[in-house]
Amino acid sequence: MDNHLFTKLNMSTPFRISIFCPDKIGLVSAVTGRLFDLGTNLGDTNFAVLGTSAEYKAVCTVPDTVNKSDIEEQLRTLPELKEADIQVAPFKMQVSHTAIANSTHRIIVDGGDSPGLVARLTEVFVEFQANIVRLNTEVTPRKTGDQYRIDIYVHIPNPSVQACLATVENTASTLQLRCLIETLSS
């Protein structure tokens, strides 16, 4: 096979896909199945239920024979996305992570809900030059008051690990929250 032709067949374009719609069973399966049918290679992908809605975000690469309009048109044909806000745009940043985007720790903090919890906890990471890779929060209504859970994946530089984690635990304790720390890599 001609090397030029082989290179041309394997060229791909990165896109950012964002979908916001009512939450439905089968939503992720429908979206990822249709993207697969288009020859898409999924990279970083995130899905979350937000109230009664859902948000799907992905960075992916598609063959150069597929364009923005093709992706949008194919996604709009899905019954699961009937009421969706779909946005597809070229992804102009690097598709692969830098070292500080690799999580070294997972921190779960939970307890009673009160204003400022996320702000107080995330300020600790700035102090220790730690990078938040992923952060999810969830409020669960209870008879005794809303329960709040914060799930954080973070990259903490080696010299700061012990001091950063101790400060996170102290901050959580001060806010009357439970704290669980899991080391993912060293």
C-alpha positions as CSV (number, residue, x, y, z in Angstrom):
1,M,0.0,0.0,0.0
2,D,1.2,3.5,-0.8
3,N,2.5,5.2,2.4
4,H,0.9,8.5,1.5
5,L,-2.5,6.8,1.1
6,F,-2.1,4.9,4.4
7,T,-1.3,8.2,6.2
8,K,-4.3,9.9,4.6
9,L,-6.6,7.1,5.6
10,N,-5.5,7.3,9.3
11,M,-5.7,11.1,9.7
12,S,-8.1,12.3,12.3
13,T,-9.5,15.5,13.7
14,P,-10.1,16.2,17.4
15,F,-13.6,17.5,18.5
16,R,-15.2,18.5,21.7
17,I,-18.8,17.2,22.1
18,S,-21.2,18.6,24.7
19,I,-24.7,17.4,25.2
20,F,-27.3,18.7,27.7
21,C,-30.7,17.0,27.9
22,P,-33.3,15.4,30.1
23,D,-31.9,12.2,31.8
24,K,-33.0,9.0,30.2
25,I,-32.1,5.3,30.6
26,G,-29.8,4.3,27.7
27,L,-28.6,7.8,27.0
28,V,-24.8,7.0,27.3
29,S,-25.2,3.8,25.3
30,A,-27.1,5.6,22.5
31,V,-24.5,8.4,22.2
32,T,-21.4,6.3,22.4
33,G,-22.9,3.7,20.0
34,R,-23.6,6.4,17.4
35,L,-20.2,8.0,17.8
36,F,-18.6,4.5,17.3
37,D,-20.6,4.1,14.1
38,L,-19.0,7.4,12.9
39,G,-15.5,6.0,13.5
40,T,-15.0,8.1,16.6
41,N,-12.2,7.3,19.1
42,L,-13.3,8.6,22.5
43,G,-10.8,10.3,24.7
44,D,-11.7,11.9,28.0
45,T,-15.4,11.5,28.6
46,N,-17.6,12.7,31.4
47,F,-21.3,12.0,32.1
48,A,-23.4,13.3,35.0
49,V,-27.0,13.5,36.1
50,L,-27.7,17.1,37.1
51,G,-31.1,17.2,38.8
52,T,-33.5,15.7,36.2
53,S,-31.1,16.5,33.3
54,A,-27.9,14.9,32.1
55,E,-24.7,16.3,30.7
56,Y,-22.3,14.3,28.5
57,K,-19.0,15.7,27.5
58,A,-16.2,14.1,25.5
59,V,-13.0,14.9,23.6
60,C,-12.7,12.5,20.7
61,T,-11.0,12.1,17.3
62,V,-12.9,11.3,14.1
63,P,-11.7,10.4,10.7
64,D,-11.1,13.4,8.5
65,T,-14.0,12.2,6.3
66,V,-16.3,13.1,9.2
67,N,-17.0,16.7,9.9
68,K,-18.8,18.8,12.7
69,S,-22.1,18.8,10.8
70,D,-22.0,15.0,10.3
71,I,-21.5,14.5,14.1
72,E,-24.3,16.9,15.0
73,E,-26.7,15.5,12.4
74,Q,-26.2,11.9,13.5
75,L,-26.6,12.7,17.2
76,R,-29.8,14.6,16.5
77,T,-31.4,11.5,14.9
78,L,-31.2,9.7,18.3
79,P,-34.6,9.5,20.1
80,E,-32.7,9.8,23.4
81,L,-31.5,13.3,22.3
82,K,-34.9,14.6,21.1
83,E,-34.8,17.6,23.5
84,A,-31.0,17.9,23.7
85,D,-28.7,20.9,23.4
86,I,-25.8,19.5,21.3
87,Q,-22.6,21.3,20.7
88,V,-19.7,20.0,18.6
89,A,-16.6,22.1,18.1
90,P,-13.0,21.6,17.0
91,F,-10.8,20.8,20.0
92,K,-7.8,23.0,19.6
93,M,-5.8,21.9,22.7
94,Q,-3.7,18.9,23.2
95,V,-5.7,15.7,23.4
96,S,-3.4,13.8,25.8
97,H,-2.8,14.8,29.4
98,T,0.2,16.5,30.9
99,A,1.7,14.9,34.0
100,I,-0.3,17.1,36.4
101,A,-3.5,15.7,35.0
102,N,-2.7,12.2,36.3
103,S,-4.5,11.7,39.6
104,T,-2.3,10.7,42.5
105,H,-5.1,10.7,45.1
106,R,-8.9,10.3,45.4
107,I,-10.5,12.2,48.2
108,I,-14.1,11.7,49.3
109,V,-15.6,14.2,51.7
110,D,-19.2,13.9,53.0
111,G,-21.5,15.2,55.6
112,G,-24.1,17.9,56.2
113,D,-24.5,20.5,53.5
114,S,-23.5,24.1,54.1
115,P,-22.5,27.0,51.9
116,G,-18.8,27.2,51.0
117,L,-17.8,23.6,51.4
118,V,-16.3,23.2,48.0
119,A,-14.6,26.6,48.1
120,R,-12.9,25.9,51.5
121,L,-11.7,22.4,50.4
122,T,-10.4,23.4,47.0
123,E,-8.4,26.4,48.4
124,V,-6.2,23.8,50.2
125,F,-5.1,22.4,46.8
126,V,-4.0,25.8,45.6
127,E,-1.8,26.3,48.7
128,F,0.1,23.1,47.9
129,Q,0.2,23.5,44.1
130,A,-2.0,20.5,43.6
131,N,-4.1,20.1,40.5
132,I,-7.7,19.0,40.6
133,V,-8.2,16.5,37.8
134,R,-11.8,15.7,38.4
135,L,-14.4,17.0,40.9
136,N,-18.0,15.8,41.4
137,T,-20.5,16.8,44.0
138,E,-23.8,15.3,44.9
139,V,-26.6,16.4,47.2
140,T,-28.8,13.7,48.7
141,P,-32.0,15.0,50.5
142,R,-32.5,13.4,53.9
143,K,-35.1,14.0,56.7
144,T,-32.3,15.3,58.9
145,G,-31.0,17.7,56.2
146,D,-29.2,17.5,52.9
147,Q,-26.2,15.2,52.7
148,Y,-23.3,16.5,50.6
149,R,-20.6,14.4,49.0
150,I,-17.6,15.7,47.2
151,D,-15.5,13.3,45.2
152,I,-12.1,14.8,44.1
153,Y,-9.3,13.3,42.0
154,V,-6.2,15.3,42.4
155,H,-2.5,15.4,41.5
156,I,-0.4,16.4,44.5
157,P,3.3,17.0,43.9
158,N,5.5,14.6,45.9
159,P,7.1,17.1,48.3
160,S,3.6,18.4,49.3
161,V,1.7,15.1,49.7
162,Q,1.7,14.6,53.5
163,A,1.1,18.3,54.3
164,C,-1.6,18.7,51.7
165,L,-3.5,15.6,52.8
166,A,-3.2,16.6,56.5
167,T,-4.6,20.0,55.7
168,V,-7.5,18.5,53.7
169,E,-8.3,16.2,56.7
170,N,-8.1,19.1,59.1
171,T,-10.3,21.4,56.9
172,A,-12.9,18.6,56.5
173,S,-12.9,18.0,60.3
174,T,-13.3,21.7,61.0
175,L,-16.4,21.7,58.6
176,Q,-17.7,18.6,60.5
177,L,-17.3,16.4,57.4
178,R,-15.9,12.8,57.1
179,C,-12.9,12.4,54.9
180,L,-11.6,9.3,53.0
181,I,-8.3,9.4,51.2
182,E,-7.1,6.9,48.7
183,T,-3.6,6.9,47.2
184,L,-3.8,6.1,43.5
185,S,-0.1,6.3,42.5
186,S,3.1,7.4,44.1
